[in-house]
Amino acid sequence: MNSHRSPDARGLADTLSARFGQRLRRDEPLAEHTTLRVGGPADLWLTASTLDELVEATVLAWEYQVPVFLLGSGANMLVSDRGIRGLVLQNRCQQVTFLRREDEVSDPPHVIVESGVILPSLAHRLAHQGLSGLEWAVGVPGTIGGAVVNNAGAYGSSMADCLVRAELYSPADRRREWHLVNWFEYGYRSSRLKRLGTARARGNGKHFVVLQAELALSRKSPAEIENQMAAYSARRRATQPPGASVGSMFKNPPGDYAGRLIEEAGLKGTQIGGAQISPVHANFFVNCGEAKAADFAKLIDLARQTVKARFDIELELEIERIGDWGNG
C-alpha cells in the first residue's frame, strides 16, 4: 500500500482481507467503474452483494476511522484523477421483493428494492409485472440508493413521487431504521440525505447508508408501460449524446435550462483535452477519449464563469465531485 495511507487504513485492509479474501482489492482504477470513464484509484475496493455485507464493511471502516464511499452504477459523479482515499464500497445488493396485499384491487401494489438495484433494469422488471410508476427511470443510469439520496427523476417525475419509505443505516448509532418519505425533505434533485452528505464532507454531518426502499406503484397493462418507456427512450436518444457521459452536468435554474444558457454563452462543442461540451446537448459533457477528470473540472469552471458573466446566473452542479482533488 502507498505511503499516503494511514495506519488505520492498513489495519482496515488487513481486517477486510481476512474477512473477504481476494474480494478486497487495492488501488482499483475507478475509471473502469464510472459512466464518464475517468477517475484515479481507490485505496481499497470491495463489492458487497448483501445488506449484511454492506453494513459489516461500513461498520469496520467506521471503527478504523477510514473514509468510506458507496458506489452504485458510477453515474452522476466526477472522480478525481488522484482517486479516492479510504474504502470504496461497491453496492451490488439487488434483491427485489413484491409485497402481496389482501386487497390487490383497491390497494396500490408495493415493492421493496435493495439499494444496489439498477434503475433501468428495475423499470423493465416492473413493466413485465404490469406495475407502473418508474417508467421515467428507463434511461437513468443510477441505482435505487443514489436515486433516494438525489431524488433522481426525469420527464416530470421523481423518486419522491413513488417512495413510501427507505431503510437507512447509521454506523455511528449502529441502527437500521425505516424513515417515511417526508423525512427526506425532497426538492429538485435534493434531499435531507444529500445535504447531510455535503455537511459530512465539511466535517460536521451524520453518515447514513441507504439499504433499501419501499415503492408504491399502480397497475397498468405491460404493453402500455413498455410503450411509454419506449417513447422516453426514443426522446432521450434524439436529444442526448451517446458515449461516455455523466448525464446532466448542472441543475436547471428556476425558469430556465442550463443547456440553453451554456449554448447561448457560445460554449456548445467546446473541448478541453479529451473532455467536450456536447454539440448535441450543452448540459452534457462527454469523454471523447483519454479525457482526465481535470479536463472536465476546467470545462465546468469555464461554463460556470461564462454563464455568470453573460447572464448573472450561478449554475449549480447536479453531479458530485468525488475524491482527492488536492492542489493543482
Backbone bond lengths (Angstrom), bond angles and torsions (degrees), N, CA, C in turn:
res aa  C-N    CA-C-N  psi(-1)  N-CA   C-N-CA  omega(-1)  CA-C   N-CA-C  phi
1 M - - - 1.462 - - 1.528 110.24 -
2 N 1.344 117.86 147.44 1.443 121.97 -173.93 1.522 112.03 -71.67
3 S 1.331 115.57 160.12 1.455 120.56 -171.63 1.528 113.35 -69.18
4 H 1.374 118.01 -19.51 1.464 118.53 -177.39 1.518 111.80 -74.69
5 R 1.310 117.96 -6.97 1.459 120.10 -177.96 1.524 110.72 -85.41
6 S 1.306 115.35 147.35 1.458 121.09 -176.73 1.517 110.67 -83.67
7 P 1.358 118.01 160.05 1.469 120.46 173.49 1.516 112.24 -55.58
8 D 1.351 117.19 -33.44 1.454 119.97 178.39 1.523 111.12 -62.23
9 A 1.340 116.90 -40.89 1.462 120.59 178.64 1.520 110.44 -64.73
10 R 1.322 116.50 -36.77 1.468 119.77 177.74 1.527 110.26 -65.52
11 G 1.334 115.66 -41.66 1.460 119.20 178.54 1.518 111.57 -63.50
12 L 1.337 116.19 -40.75 1.461 119.91 177.37 1.519 110.19 -63.18
13 A 1.321 116.94 -42.46 1.465 120.58 -179.87 1.522 110.62 -60.21
14 D 1.328 116.89 -42.76 1.471 120.05 179.28 1.527 111.10 -63.27
15 T 1.335 116.28 -42.12 1.471 120.32 -178.96 1.520 111.40 -67.75
16 L 1.332 116.69 -44.63 1.461 119.90 179.48 1.524 111.48 -65.79
17 S 1.324 116.37 -36.78 1.464 120.20 178.63 1.522 110.85 -64.73
18 A 1.328 116.39 -41.02 1.463 119.96 178.36 1.530 111.18 -66.06
19 R 1.330 116.59 -33.15 1.465 120.82 -177.76 1.532 112.61 -83.72
20 F 1.333 116.82 -41.85 1.462 120.38 -171.47 1.528 114.18 -113.26
21 G 1.331 116.60 -3.03 1.461 119.73 176.32 1.517 112.98 63.15
22 Q 1.326 115.75 -136.42 1.463 120.85 -175.10 1.524 113.18 -73.32
23 R 1.319 117.08 -3.85 1.467 118.96 174.70 1.524 111.20 -67.09
24 L 1.326 116.82 -23.88 1.460 120.17 175.26 1.532 108.68 -79.86
25 R 1.311 116.34 127.94 1.465 121.55 178.14 1.514 109.54 -118.07
26 R 1.309 115.17 152.49 1.459 121.95 176.28 1.524 109.20 -115.29
27 D 1.329 115.94 143.43 1.469 122.23 177.98 1.528 111.81 54.98
28 E 1.314 116.00 45.82 1.463 121.07 179.67 1.533 109.75 -75.12
29 P 1.356 118.72 123.76 1.473 120.52 -179.70 1.520 111.51 -69.35
30 L 1.316 116.48 120.19 1.458 120.62 -174.05 1.525 112.69 -80.23
31 A 1.325 117.64 -16.06 1.463 119.38 176.28 1.523 111.36 -59.25
32 E 1.320 116.79 -24.52 1.460 120.80 179.30 1.523 112.18 -78.86
33 H 1.322 117.17 -7.92 1.467 121.03 -173.64 1.521 113.47 -123.62
34 T 1.333 118.25 11.66 1.456 121.33 178.62 1.522 109.76 -122.55
35 T 1.326 116.85 148.05 1.462 120.31 -177.51 1.522 111.87 -68.64
36 L 1.333 117.68 -21.84 1.457 121.45 179.45 1.530 111.77 -84.46
37 R 1.337 116.89 -13.74 1.470 123.64 177.55 1.530 112.51 63.76
38 V 1.331 116.02 36.07 1.458 120.69 171.93 1.520 108.19 -133.72
39 G 1.312 116.00 162.78 1.466 121.06 177.47 1.510 111.37 130.51
40 G 1.327 115.48 136.71 1.457 121.48 178.00 1.516 112.09 -78.73
41 P 1.339 117.63 -164.50 1.465 121.18 -172.84 1.526 113.95 -81.48
42 A 1.316 114.94 152.42 1.461 121.86 167.60 1.517 107.65 -90.43
43 D 1.331 117.15 132.48 1.463 119.63 177.28 1.526 110.20 -52.89
44 L 1.328 115.16 -51.60 1.462 122.04 179.51 1.516 108.21 -130.15
45 W 1.332 116.19 143.18 1.472 121.86 -177.14 1.518 108.54 -137.72
46 L 1.328 115.03 130.25 1.460 120.04 178.36 1.524 108.79 -144.47
47 T 1.320 116.52 137.79 1.460 121.98 175.57 1.519 109.49 -100.83
48 A 1.329 115.72 126.66 1.472 121.94 177.17 1.520 108.30 -104.22
49 S 1.332 116.53 128.39 1.467 120.30 -178.41 1.526 112.94 -108.79
50 T 1.331 117.40 -7.04 1.464 121.34 175.87 1.524 109.12 -131.80
51 L 1.334 116.11 158.69 1.458 119.60 178.61 1.521 111.59 -63.62
52 D 1.335 117.21 -35.38 1.462 120.13 178.11 1.527 110.78 -62.16
53 E 1.346 117.30 -41.38 1.466 120.20 177.30 1.524 110.90 -65.74
54 L 1.321 116.45 -39.52 1.458 120.61 179.41 1.524 110.41 -60.82
55 V 1.317 116.19 -45.78 1.465 121.05 179.11 1.523 110.38 -66.22
56 E 1.332 117.10 -46.07 1.473 120.40 -176.97 1.518 111.49 -59.82
57 A 1.327 117.79 -46.92 1.459 120.72 -178.82 1.522 111.21 -65.80
58 T 1.327 117.07 -37.87 1.460 120.62 178.23 1.526 110.95 -64.98
59 V 1.330 116.74 -41.79 1.465 120.96 178.83 1.524 111.02 -63.40
60 L 1.328 116.57 -43.62 1.462 119.86 -179.96 1.527 111.05 -62.01
61 A 1.323 116.78 -43.66 1.461 119.67 178.33 1.525 110.26 -62.30
62 W 1.337 116.38 -39.10 1.463 121.04 178.50 1.528 110.50 -63.78
63 E 1.316 116.78 -42.88 1.462 120.56 -179.32 1.527 111.70 -64.15
64 Y 1.331 116.66 -36.46 1.462 120.09 179.40 1.527 112.21 -87.20
65 Q 1.334 116.31 1.46 1.467 122.50 179.46 1.532 111.34 57.41
66 V 1.322 115.10 40.66 1.460 122.13 178.20 1.529 108.21 -106.52
67 P 1.323 118.20 132.16 1.472 119.77 178.27 1.527 110.74 -59.05
68 V 1.340 115.47 141.39 1.454 120.70 177.18 1.518 108.66 -127.84
69 F 1.325 115.81 134.24 1.454 121.49 178.67 1.522 108.52 -122.04
70 L 1.349 116.18 126.75 1.453 120.90 178.54 1.517 110.02 -89.45
71 L 1.319 115.83 127.30 1.459 122.01 -179.22 1.517 109.43 -115.52
72 G 1.322 115.85 127.72 1.453 120.48 176.40 1.513 110.89 -97.66
73 S 1.336 116.11 -103.90 1.466 120.47 -179.36 1.521 112.31 -88.45
74 G 1.319 117.63 -8.63 1.464 120.61 -178.61 1.515 113.79 83.37
75 A 1.338 116.57 13.07 1.462 120.78 177.74 1.528 109.85 -90.68
76 N 1.326 114.96 166.42 1.463 121.68 171.84 1.525 113.32 62.96
77 M 1.336 116.64 30.18 1.464 118.81 179.87 1.523 110.99 -150.32
78 L 1.326 114.16 151.89 1.456 122.55 173.66 1.525 107.26 -120.51
79 V 1.325 116.16 108.93 1.458 122.00 -177.08 1.524 109.81 -91.75
80 S 1.311 116.45 132.59 1.458 123.06 -178.05 1.523 112.36 -58.09
81 D 1.326 115.72 150.82 1.466 120.90 174.74 1.525 111.48 -63.38
82 R 1.324 116.89 -22.69 1.464 120.67 177.62 1.528 111.79 -80.57
83 G 1.325 116.42 -12.62 1.458 119.69 178.67 1.512 112.74 88.22
84 I 1.328 115.15 -161.78 1.461 122.52 -175.90 1.523 109.76 -122.26
85 R 1.307 115.79 125.94 1.458 121.35 176.79 1.530 108.86 -78.31
86 G 1.330 114.80 144.57 1.451 120.28 178.23 1.516 111.59 93.18
87 L 1.334 115.79 -146.34 1.457 122.86 -175.02 1.526 110.87 -105.99
88 V 1.324 115.77 128.45 1.462 121.33 168.77 1.518 106.95 -102.52
89 L 1.320 114.81 120.95 1.459 121.76 -175.86 1.527 108.16 -108.63
90 Q 1.325 115.97 107.75 1.458 120.15 179.63 1.524 109.84 -79.77
91 N 1.324 115.63 124.71 1.460 121.61 -176.01 1.530 110.44 -91.20
92 R 1.323 115.85 109.68 1.465 121.58 176.33 1.538 109.87 -121.73
93 C 1.329 116.02 35.22 1.467 121.61 174.94 1.526 107.27 -84.24
94 Q 1.328 117.04 110.26 1.464 119.22 -165.58 1.529 114.22 -132.45
95 Q 1.315 116.98 29.24 1.459 118.93 177.84 1.524 110.82 -78.88
96 V 1.344 115.38 139.93 1.461 122.59 177.73 1.531 107.58 -123.66
97 T 1.331 116.82 127.09 1.465 121.80 -178.38 1.520 109.44 -120.49
98 F 1.329 116.52 119.64 1.459 121.82 177.23 1.527 108.54 -87.51
99 L 1.316 115.88 122.50 1.453 120.72 -178.12 1.521 109.92 -86.33
100 R 1.317 115.75 129.67 1.459 121.21 179.21 1.527 108.65 -98.60
101 R 1.295 116.47 128.70 1.453 121.29 -179.66 1.520 110.00 -114.35
102 E 1.305 115.27 154.46 1.461 119.62 -176.04 1.528 111.76 -62.10
103 D 1.314 116.70 -44.10 1.457 120.71 -178.86 1.525 108.53 -105.52
104 E 1.332 116.58 86.66 1.457 120.21 -175.21 1.525 112.54 -77.53
105 V 1.314 117.94 -6.01 1.455 120.24 179.59 1.528 110.13 -86.44
106 S 1.326 116.09 -48.22 1.459 119.15 -175.60 1.523 112.75 -90.09
107 D 1.321 118.45 -32.08 1.457 120.75 -178.43 1.527 110.10 -80.26
108 P 1.341 118.08 136.88 1.463 118.79 174.16 1.529 109.91 -68.39
109 P 1.321 117.74 140.41 1.466 119.52 177.93 1.525 110.91 -68.58
110 H 1.322 115.45 143.60 1.457 121.53 178.70 1.519 109.62 -121.12
111 V 1.331 115.48 152.84 1.455 121.06 177.39 1.522 107.57 -140.08
112 I 1.336 116.96 140.98 1.465 122.07 174.89 1.525 108.02 -106.83
113 V 1.317 115.02 126.47 1.456 121.72 -171.24 1.527 109.27 -125.31
114 E 1.329 116.81 127.01 1.464 119.53 176.42 1.525 110.41 -70.87
115 S 1.315 115.68 154.84 1.463 121.28 -165.32 1.522 114.96 -70.48
116 G 1.331 118.33 -14.89 1.460 119.52 179.25 1.514 114.45 -89.77
117 V 1.327 117.74 1.52 1.465 121.40 -179.89 1.530 109.85 -67.58
118 I 1.346 116.21 133.80 1.457 122.05 -179.54 1.531 109.30 -79.42
119 L 1.322 117.01 132.66 1.460 122.02 -173.19 1.527 114.21 -58.63
120 P 1.343 120.54 -51.79 1.471 118.39 -178.59 1.530 112.79 -61.48
121 S 1.327 117.39 -37.48 1.464 120.31 177.92 1.518 110.73 -62.95
122 L 1.336 116.59 -41.73 1.453 120.65 178.73 1.525 110.90 -65.24
123 A 1.338 116.79 -41.53 1.464 120.02 -179.78 1.522 110.97 -58.25
124 H 1.330 116.59 -43.89 1.465 120.13 179.56 1.533 111.31 -68.42
125 R 1.317 116.64 -39.15 1.462 119.67 179.82 1.524 110.69 -63.77
126 L 1.314 116.71 -41.58 1.461 120.15 178.09 1.529 111.01 -66.15
127 A 1.328 115.86 -38.54 1.464 119.45 179.90 1.519 111.23 -59.76
128 H 1.334 116.68 -41.54 1.464 120.43 178.99 1.528 111.76 -60.95
129 Q 1.347 115.58 -27.62 1.465 120.93 179.80 1.535 112.07 -89.06
130 G 1.339 116.64 -0.83 1.455 120.02 -176.60 1.506 113.04 72.69
131 L 1.346 116.93 32.07 1.461 122.31 -178.16 1.525 109.48 -112.23
132 S 1.317 115.30 122.23 1.459 122.31 -174.42 1.526 111.06 -108.04
133 G 1.325 115.06 152.26 1.463 120.93 177.14 1.509 112.77 139.90
134 L 1.329 116.49 -15.23 1.460 120.01 -178.90 1.533 111.63 -122.72
135 E 1.323 117.56 20.53 1.468 120.49 -179.93 1.530 111.49 -57.68
136 W 1.332 116.34 -37.77 1.463 121.28 -178.22 1.518 112.88 -58.45
137 A 1.342 116.78 -22.32 1.470 121.03 -173.96 1.521 113.40 -85.53
138 V 1.326 118.33 1.05 1.460 120.33 -173.24 1.528 112.74 -60.94
139 G 1.318 117.53 -27.64 1.460 119.76 179.97 1.509 114.15 -114.33
140 V 1.323 116.61 13.64 1.475 120.54 -177.72 1.532 108.87 -96.86
141 P 1.336 118.45 110.14 1.472 120.92 -172.39 1.520 113.32 -82.99
142 G 1.324 116.52 61.85 1.458 120.16 -179.37 1.509 110.79 -134.19
143 T 1.324 115.51 -173.53 1.454 121.98 178.12 1.518 110.17 -113.30
144 I 1.320 115.45 166.78 1.464 120.52 176.62 1.531 110.45 -58.99
145 G 1.333 117.58 -42.75 1.458 120.05 -179.88 1.515 112.18 -58.96
146 G 1.344 116.45 -46.92 1.459 119.89 178.13 1.512 112.21 -64.92
147 A 1.344 116.26 -35.95 1.462 120.34 179.49 1.521 111.52 -66.42
148 V 1.333 116.98 -37.27 1.463 120.95 177.39 1.530 110.61 -65.07
149 V 1.317 116.65 -40.83 1.464 120.73 -179.09 1.529 111.31 -69.45
150 N 1.345 116.44 -44.66 1.462 121.08 -170.38 1.518 114.36 -97.33
151 N 1.336 117.53 -3.09 1.461 121.63 -171.83 1.523 110.16 52.23
152 A 1.323 115.19 53.79 1.461 121.71 -179.79 1.520 109.48 -58.39
153 G 1.322 115.63 151.21 1.449 119.37 179.01 1.508 111.74 -172.33
154 A 1.317 115.10 174.16 1.461 122.54 177.03 1.520 108.39 -166.84
155 Y 1.342 115.38 154.92 1.467 121.64 174.45 1.527 112.90 54.74
156 G 1.322 115.36 37.97 1.456 120.33 174.98 1.516 115.92 83.41
157 S 1.341 117.41 3.01 1.465 121.14 178.27 1.521 109.64 -122.44
158 S 1.331 115.97 162.44 1.459 119.50 -179.26 1.528 109.51 -157.26
159 M 1.329 115.17 176.82 1.464 120.54 178.78 1.520 112.20 -59.19
160 A 1.318 116.75 -34.07 1.465 120.10 -178.78 1.522 112.24 -59.33
161 D 1.335 116.74 -23.97 1.466 120.56 -177.28 1.524 113.02 -77.05
162 C 1.335 117.36 -26.35 1.462 119.21 -175.21 1.527 113.87 -119.55
163 L 1.327 118.36 -10.72 1.454 120.44 -179.30 1.529 110.91 -72.73
164 V 1.321 116.44 128.86 1.460 122.28 173.56 1.519 109.95 -93.43
165 R 1.325 115.56 -48.54 1.459 121.99 179.88 1.521 107.93 -164.26
166 A 1.318 116.16 164.09 1.457 121.24 177.04 1.523 109.25 -139.74
167 E 1.324 115.14 146.89 1.462 120.26 177.71 1.516 109.11 -95.98
168 L 1.320 115.44 127.49 1.459 122.68 179.76 1.518 109.81 -116.82
169 Y 1.335 114.60 153.13 1.462 120.03 174.02 1.515 108.89 -121.11
170 S 1.324 115.64 132.73 1.459 122.07 176.08 1.518 109.13 -110.83
171 P 1.357 118.85 108.86 1.464 119.62 179.94 1.517 113.44 -63.97
172 A 1.322 117.18 -27.02 1.467 119.46 179.18 1.519 110.80 -67.57
173 D 1.338 116.60 -38.37 1.466 121.13 -177.97 1.519 113.02 -96.85
174 R 1.360 116.42 -10.45 1.473 121.99 -175.24 1.531 110.53 56.24
175 R 1.340 115.58 44.06 1.460 119.27 -176.81 1.515 111.11 -126.73
176 R 1.334 114.94 136.94 1.459 122.73 167.43 1.529 106.96 -102.89
177 E 1.324 116.25 125.07 1.463 118.98 -174.08 1.528 110.02 -146.34
178 W 1.356 115.43 136.11 1.457 121.74 175.92 1.521 109.95 -84.57
179 H 1.336 115.77 139.20 1.460 121.45 176.42 1.526 109.03 -126.79
180 L 1.343 116.19 134.19 1.454 121.14 176.77 1.529 110.66 -69.64
181 V 1.329 115.40 161.30 1.463 120.48 -171.84 1.525 112.45 -56.82
182 N 1.335 118.41 -35.91 1.464 119.70 -178.26 1.524 112.71 -61.95
183 W 1.331 116.54 -26.26 1.473 120.43 179.91 1.528 111.26 -60.89
184 F 1.338 116.56 -28.14 1.461 121.00 -172.71 1.526 113.06 -81.05
185 E 1.330 117.63 -12.56 1.472 121.95 174.27 1.533 111.18 50.73
186 Y 1.322 115.44 56.38 1.452 120.40 -173.67 1.519 113.16 -70.84
187 G 1.333 114.54 142.87 1.455 123.92 169.36 1.519 107.90 -137.12
188 Y 1.306 115.99 -168.55 1.460 120.26 179.16 1.528 110.46 -64.77
189 R 1.330 115.77 109.03 1.471 123.85 -179.54 1.530 111.19 52.70
190 S 1.309 116.13 36.11 1.463 119.70 -179.69 1.520 109.40 -145.85
191 S 1.332 115.16 160.64 1.456 120.94 179.00 1.515 109.22 -162.32
192 R 1.298 114.29 169.14 1.468 120.35 174.90 1.524 110.04 -60.16
193 L 1.337 117.54 -40.41 1.460 120.97 179.88 1.527 111.30 -63.38
194 K 1.319 116.40 -41.13 1.461 119.54 -179.39 1.522 110.88 -65.58
195 R 1.326 116.21 -40.35 1.462 119.43 177.90 1.518 111.25 -66.74
196 L 1.331 117.43 -37.66 1.465 120.26 176.67 1.523 110.81 -65.00
197 G 1.341 116.49 -37.33 1.454 119.91 177.79 1.511 112.27 -64.19
198 T 1.339 116.54 -39.28 1.461 120.38 176.63 1.520 110.62 -64.85
199 A 1.327 116.58 -42.10 1.466 120.29 178.00 1.522 110.77 -64.51
200 R 1.344 116.73 -38.81 1.462 119.99 179.89 1.523 110.86 -63.79
201 A 1.342 116.54 -38.46 1.461 120.22 178.31 1.525 110.99 -61.87
202 R 1.328 115.99 -24.90 1.470 120.42 178.42 1.521 111.84 -92.81
203 G 1.327 116.04 -0.09 1.458 119.94 173.29 1.507 115.67 99.66
204 N 1.339 118.83 7.58 1.464 118.26 -176.78 1.526 113.06 -139.70
205 G 1.311 117.83 30.02 1.457 120.63 -179.96 1.516 111.95 -117.55
206 K 1.328 116.28 159.28 1.457 121.58 178.92 1.521 110.15 -88.96
207 H 1.319 115.58 147.08 1.459 120.93 -176.31 1.524 110.34 -99.02
208 F 1.348 115.82 128.26 1.461 122.05 174.71 1.518 109.63 -128.69
209 V 1.323 115.20 148.27 1.455 122.21 172.99 1.527 107.65 -118.44
210 V 1.335 116.86 127.50 1.456 120.51 176.44 1.528 108.43 -78.80
211 L 1.330 116.96 122.86 1.456 121.41 -179.13 1.526 112.06 -97.09
212 Q 1.321 117.02 -49.44 1.460 119.92 -179.08 1.522 109.57 -160.57
213 A 1.324 114.75 165.74 1.456 120.32 -176.46 1.520 109.94 -137.55
214 E 1.333 115.42 144.83 1.461 121.34 173.86 1.519 108.35 -104.59
215 L 1.338 115.78 126.69 1.455 121.98 -177.77 1.524 110.37 -114.36
216 A 1.330 116.34 141.65 1.462 122.36 173.39 1.521 108.16 -100.99
217 L 1.324 116.11 129.95 1.449 121.94 -175.15 1.526 109.54 -122.91
218 S 1.303 116.62 -177.81 1.462 121.75 174.42 1.525 108.11 -134.03
219 R 1.332 115.14 167.92 1.465 119.10 -176.58 1.527 111.37 -102.91
220 K 1.315 114.63 132.04 1.456 122.92 172.94 1.520 106.96 -143.49
221 S 1.308 116.64 170.85 1.462 118.74 177.15 1.530 108.78 -72.44
222 P 1.324 117.77 142.79 1.470 120.07 177.56 1.524 112.67 -53.56
223 A 1.320 117.40 -37.82 1.466 120.59 -179.06 1.527 111.10 -63.84
224 E 1.329 117.14 -41.83 1.461 121.07 179.26 1.526 111.31 -63.60
225 I 1.329 116.18 -41.58 1.466 120.18 179.47 1.526 110.66 -66.82
226 E 1.329 116.43 -45.53 1.463 120.33 -179.48 1.523 111.14 -63.28
227 N 1.321 117.29 -37.37 1.468 120.11 178.30 1.522 111.12 -64.27
228 Q 1.335 116.50 -40.36 1.458 119.67 178.42 1.531 110.71 -65.14
229 M 1.328 116.80 -42.27 1.460 120.04 179.28 1.526 110.96 -66.35
230 A 1.325 117.25 -37.02 1.465 120.39 177.71 1.528 110.57 -63.85
231 A 1.332 116.69 -38.32 1.459 120.24 177.52 1.522 111.06 -65.40
232 Y 1.337 116.95 -42.32 1.461 120.24 177.03 1.525 110.98 -62.21
233 S 1.341 116.65 -42.72 1.464 120.76 -178.75 1.526 110.73 -64.04
234 A 1.341 116.87 -41.37 1.463 120.45 178.94 1.525 110.70 -64.28
235 R 1.329 115.81 -40.63 1.464 119.94 178.39 1.525 110.98 -64.17
236 R 1.309 115.97 -39.73 1.464 119.80 179.65 1.529 110.97 -65.44
237 R 1.343 116.55 -43.74 1.468 119.77 179.51 1.522 112.28 -63.18
238 A 1.329 115.90 -32.55 1.460 120.12 -177.53 1.517 113.06 -77.31
239 T 1.329 117.25 -24.15 1.469 119.97 -172.46 1.518 114.40 -116.20
240 Q 1.333 117.82 -11.07 1.456 119.79 -176.58 1.527 110.67 -123.07
241 P 1.336 116.12 146.50 1.469 119.12 -174.76 1.528 112.38 -74.92
242 P 1.338 116.60 149.38 1.463 119.94 172.85 1.525 110.24 -79.62
243 G 1.323 116.48 176.53 1.455 120.99 175.41 1.515 113.63 91.49
244 A 1.326 114.85 -170.54 1.465 121.88 -175.37 1.526 110.44 -74.22
245 S 1.329 115.25 112.89 1.462 121.53 -177.15 1.520 108.67 -142.74
246 V 1.313 115.03 163.36 1.460 120.61 179.14 1.526 111.29 -102.36
247 G 1.330 117.83 3.09 1.455 121.09 -172.61 1.519 109.69 85.94
248 S 1.305 117.05 -159.53 1.467 120.33 179.72 1.523 109.80 -63.35
249 M 1.332 116.02 125.02 1.461 120.13 -177.28 1.521 112.10 -76.27
250 F 1.343 116.53 -42.24 1.460 121.22 -176.32 1.526 110.91 -119.29
251 K 1.310 116.03 151.45 1.457 121.01 170.68 1.531 109.07 -68.93
252 N 1.313 116.25 148.29 1.459 119.45 173.49 1.518 109.11 -73.68
253 P 1.340 117.91 126.75 1.470 119.22 176.69 1.522 109.86 -70.08
254 P 1.329 117.80 158.90 1.468 120.51 -178.08 1.524 112.26 -54.16
255 G 1.339 115.44 125.47 1.452 120.66 175.60 1.508 115.35 76.59
256 D 1.325 117.75 9.73 1.464 119.56 -177.76 1.523 109.35 -149.56
257 Y 1.340 116.06 -176.21 1.456 122.07 -179.38 1.524 109.44 -129.65
258 A 1.317 116.38 131.76 1.460 120.58 -179.56 1.527 111.15 -59.09
259 G 1.343 116.39 -41.22 1.462 119.66 -179.85 1.519 112.28 -61.20
260 R 1.334 117.15 -40.31 1.462 120.17 178.90 1.531 111.26 -64.24
261 L 1.326 116.15 -42.45 1.461 120.28 -179.28 1.529 111.50 -64.11
262 I 1.332 116.15 -43.17 1.463 119.85 -179.61 1.529 110.24 -66.06
263 E 1.346 116.72 -40.49 1.471 120.06 178.04 1.521 111.10 -65.47
264 E 1.339 117.27 -45.24 1.463 120.58 179.45 1.525 111.87 -64.00
265 A 1.327 116.08 -25.91 1.471 119.90 177.04 1.522 112.25 -78.11
266 G 1.336 116.58 -1.10 1.462 120.89 175.60 1.514 115.41 83.02
267 L 1.346 116.68 20.96 1.464 119.38 -174.07 1.530 114.09 -103.52
268 K 1.314 118.43 -4.52 1.460 120.70 -179.16 1.527 110.03 -59.72
269 G 1.331 116.55 126.41 1.455 121.99 -178.46 1.517 114.74 89.23
270 T 1.331 117.79 -5.59 1.469 120.85 179.69 1.526 110.36 -63.17
271 Q 1.330 115.99 137.95 1.462 120.82 -177.58 1.523 110.54 -129.45
272 I 1.329 115.28 136.92 1.464 122.65 172.46 1.524 106.61 -127.19
273 G 1.317 117.03 119.48 1.461 119.62 -174.98 1.514 109.87 58.51
274 G 1.328 116.48 -128.44 1.453 120.61 179.10 1.510 113.61 -95.64
275 A 1.334 117.44 7.64 1.470 122.06 -178.41 1.515 109.80 -104.36
276 Q 1.337 115.69 138.10 1.461 120.27 -176.11 1.523 111.25 -137.45
277 I 1.337 116.47 140.57 1.461 121.52 166.46 1.524 105.70 -76.75
278 S 1.298 116.97 117.58 1.464 121.44 -168.69 1.524 112.98 -56.88
279 P 1.341 117.53 135.93 1.464 120.79 172.69 1.529 112.34 -69.36
280 V 1.340 117.04 -14.05 1.464 121.39 -179.71 1.516 111.09 -85.36
281 H 1.337 116.57 -44.79 1.471 122.15 -176.50 1.527 106.89 -147.87
282 A 1.321 116.38 119.06 1.467 120.60 -170.53 1.522 113.97 -73.07
283 N 1.336 119.06 -9.50 1.465 119.92 175.65 1.525 111.05 -95.76
284 F 1.335 116.68 10.28 1.455 121.79 174.87 1.519 108.94 -115.44
285 F 1.330 115.78 124.35 1.448 121.70 177.36 1.532 107.08 -105.94
286 V 1.327 117.71 130.17 1.462 121.03 -171.63 1.524 111.28 -120.68
287 N 1.316 114.47 152.63 1.458 122.62 176.55 1.522 107.68 -91.37
288 C 1.326 116.02 110.53 1.465 120.88 -179.57 1.520 112.46 -83.14
289 G 1.322 116.37 -1.17 1.458 121.59 -179.58 1.511 111.01 120.95
290 E 1.340 115.50 127.06 1.477 121.83 178.76 1.525 112.88 63.64
291 A 1.302 118.09 22.99 1.466 120.29 177.22 1.521 110.35 -70.83
292 K 1.303 115.71 153.93 1.457 123.30 173.56 1.528 108.88 -111.56
293 A 1.318 115.42 157.82 1.464 118.82 175.97 1.520 110.62 -60.30
294 A 1.328 116.55 -34.28 1.459 120.62 179.68 1.523 111.65 -63.00
295 D 1.345 117.44 -32.52 1.468 120.59 176.65 1.523 110.16 -62.78
296 F 1.325 116.55 -44.51 1.461 120.41 179.35 1.525 110.99 -67.10
297 A 1.316 117.10 -37.85 1.462 119.83 178.57 1.527 110.72 -61.77
298 K 1.324 117.17 -39.27 1.469 120.70 177.93 1.531 111.31 -66.63
299 L 1.336 116.45 -40.11 1.465 119.89 177.87 1.528 111.04 -64.82
300 I 1.330 116.21 -39.83 1.464 120.74 177.62 1.526 110.40 -59.81
301 D 1.319 115.76 -49.15 1.464 120.18 179.98 1.532 110.95 -61.42
302 L 1.331 116.76 -41.27 1.463 120.59 179.68 1.522 110.82 -62.36
303 A 1.324 116.92 -45.60 1.464 120.56 -179.56 1.521 111.10 -63.07
304 R 1.313 117.12 -45.19 1.465 120.05 -178.17 1.529 111.08 -64.42
305 Q 1.333 116.30 -45.13 1.462 120.02 -177.62 1.523 111.78 -66.34
306 T 1.345 116.00 -40.67 1.460 119.78 -177.61 1.521 111.39 -69.71
307 V 1.338 117.11 -43.55 1.463 120.51 178.46 1.526 110.53 -65.46
308 K 1.315 117.36 -38.31 1.465 120.66 177.49 1.529 110.78 -62.38
309 A 1.342 116.12 -45.21 1.462 120.35 -178.65 1.524 111.67 -67.58
310 R 1.330 116.76 -36.16 1.476 120.59 -175.36 1.528 112.38 -83.17
311 F 1.324 117.72 -41.17 1.456 120.64 -171.66 1.532 113.75 -120.13
312 D 1.331 117.30 -3.88 1.466 122.17 -176.33 1.531 111.15 57.67
313 I 1.328 116.04 40.22 1.459 122.79 177.58 1.523 108.74 -121.61
314 E 1.341 115.86 130.53 1.459 121.26 177.67 1.524 109.13 -89.37
315 L 1.319 117.25 115.38 1.456 120.85 176.43 1.529 109.13 -79.45
316 E 1.330 115.09 132.95 1.463 121.28 179.87 1.515 109.62 -107.07
317 L 1.323 116.03 130.68 1.457 120.15 -178.96 1.533 111.29 -61.20
318 E 1.320 116.07 137.27 1.464 120.79 169.84 1.524 109.84 -90.83
319 I 1.330 116.50 -28.86 1.460 121.05 177.43 1.525 109.74 -83.99
320 E 1.343 115.13 173.74 1.461 121.07 174.48 1.521 109.92 -114.44
321 R 1.321 115.46 137.57 1.479 120.23 171.28 1.521 107.15 -88.66
322 I 1.324 116.07 121.06 1.456 122.13 -171.58 1.518 110.25 -119.15
323 G 1.330 115.58 145.08 1.460 120.16 169.60 1.508 114.56 104.29
324 D 1.318 114.36 -163.23 1.464 123.68 -175.04 1.521 109.30 -94.35
325 W 1.341 116.11 100.63 1.457 119.80 -178.76 1.526 111.49 -90.51
326 G 1.329 117.73 -16.69 1.457 120.97 173.92 1.521 112.89 53.15
327 N 1.309 115.12 -148.50 1.459 122.10 177.65 1.518 108.86 -126.12
328 G 1.325 114.99 121.00 1.451 119.51 177.50 1.500 112.90 81.55
